[in-house]
Amino acid sequence: MDKVVHFEIPFDNKERANKFYKDVFGWDILDIPEMNYVIVHTVEVDENQMPEESGAINGGMYKRDNKSSNSPVIVINVDNIDNYIKKIKNASGKVFREKVTVGDMGFYAQVYDTEGNIIGIWENIKKQ
């Protein structure tokens, strides 16, 4: 069974969004300007930046534009993103945002399900 491992929330104003989620929910916000991305910790993390609390996930925020979802996205971990893109297409889904490499961490794509929702799929890069 593939698990939800991350979420993403788009914003129009980064400072305003950061303040809202920090003030309302107490989330730790880490701006990554070189990636145009904000890391969001909803729970304490270990030395590998993984949630210490079982069942909890962390996420991120990004500037809303026409290349990404305009609504929050759940991200599901898969073992092979290329195979899953094929499976999604075979099940009448569509690719919204093509596969990209995210640093040395993994691969990411956004796809439409059959109901028009955009979901993210993620594959960790296997460490040698």
C-alpha positions in Angstrom: 0.0 0.0 0.0 1.4 3.4 -1.0 1.4 6.0 1.8 0.7 9.8 1.9 4.1 11.2 2.9 3.9 14.9 2.3 1.5 17.8 1.5 1.9 21.0 -0.4 0.0 24.3 0.0 0.2 27.0 -2.6 0.4 30.7 -1.6 0.0 34.1 -3.2 2.0 35.9 -0.5 4.8 33.9 1.2 5.2 36.1 4.2 1.5 36.2 4.9 1.1 32.4 4.5 4.2 31.7 6.6 2.8 33.9 9.4 -0.7 32.3 9.2 0.5 28.7 9.5 3.1 29.5 12.2 0.7 31.7 14.3 -2.4 29.4 13.9 -0.9 25.9 14.0 2.6 26.5 15.5 4.3 25.0 12.5 8.0 25.5 11.9 8.7 27.3 8.6 12.0 27.0 6.8 12.3 29.1 3.6 14.4 27.6 0.8 14.7 30.6 -1.6 16.9 28.9 -4.1 14.2 26.3 -4.7 11.3 28.9 -4.4 9.9 26.6 -1.7 9.1 26.6 2.0 9.5 23.5 4.1 6.8 23.0 6.8 7.4 21.0 9.9 4.1 20.0 11.6 6.0 17.8 14.1 9.5 17.4 15.5 12.0 15.8 13.1 15.0 13.6 13.5 18.5 14.2 12.1 17.3 13.0 8.7 14.4 15.6 8.7 11.9 12.7 9.1 8.9 13.1 11.5 9.6 11.6 14.9 6.0 10.9 15.5 4.6 7.8 13.8 1.9 8.6 11.3 2.7 12.3 11.1 3.8 14.0 7.9 5.4 17.3 7.1 5.0 19.4 4.0 5.8 22.4 2.0 4.4 25.6 0.4 5.1 27.1 -3.0 4.1 30.2 -5.0 0.8 29.7 -6.8 1.3 29.8 -10.6 -0.1 28.1 -13.7 2.5 25.3 -13.5 1.3 23.9 -10.2 -1.9 23.1 -8.4 -4.0 26.0 -7.1 -5.3 23.9 -4.3 -3.5 21.9 -1.5 -1.9 18.6 -2.8 -1.3 15.3 -1.0 1.9 13.5 -2.0 2.0 9.8 -2.2 5.3 7.8 -2.1 5.8 5.3 -4.9 8.6 2.9 -5.7 9.0 3.8 -9.3 7.5 7.1 -10.5 7.7 6.2 -14.2 5.7 3.0 -13.7 3.2 5.0 -11.7 2.8 7.6 -14.4 2.0 4.7 -16.8 -0.5 3.2 -14.3 -2.2 6.6 -13.8 -2.6 7.1 -17.5 -3.9 3.5 -17.9 -6.5 4.2 -15.2 -7.7 7.4 -17.1 -5.6 9.8 -15.1 -3.5 12.5 -16.7 -0.1 14.1 -16.1 -0.4 17.8 -14.9 3.3 18.5 -14.1 5.9 16.3 -15.7 8.5 14.4 -13.5 11.2 16.6 -12.1 14.3 15.7 -10.1 14.4 17.4 -6.7 18.1 17.8 -5.7 19.5 14.4 -4.6 16.4 13.5 -2.8 13.9 12.2 -5.3 11.6 12.6 -8.3 8.3 14.4 -8.2 5.3 14.8 -10.6 1.7 16.0 -10.2 -1.1 14.1 -11.9 -4.9 14.4 -12.3 -7.0 11.6 -10.9 -10.2 10.7 -12.7 -12.1 13.3 -10.7 -9.9 16.2 -11.7 -8.0 16.4 -8.5 -4.3 17.0 -8.6 -2.2 14.7 -6.5 1.6 14.5 -6.2 3.7 11.3 -6.6 7.2 11.0 -5.1 10.0 8.5 -5.6 13.0 8.6 -3.2 16.4 8.4 -5.0 18.0 5.1 -3.9 21.2 5.9 -2.0 24.2 3.8 -3.0 
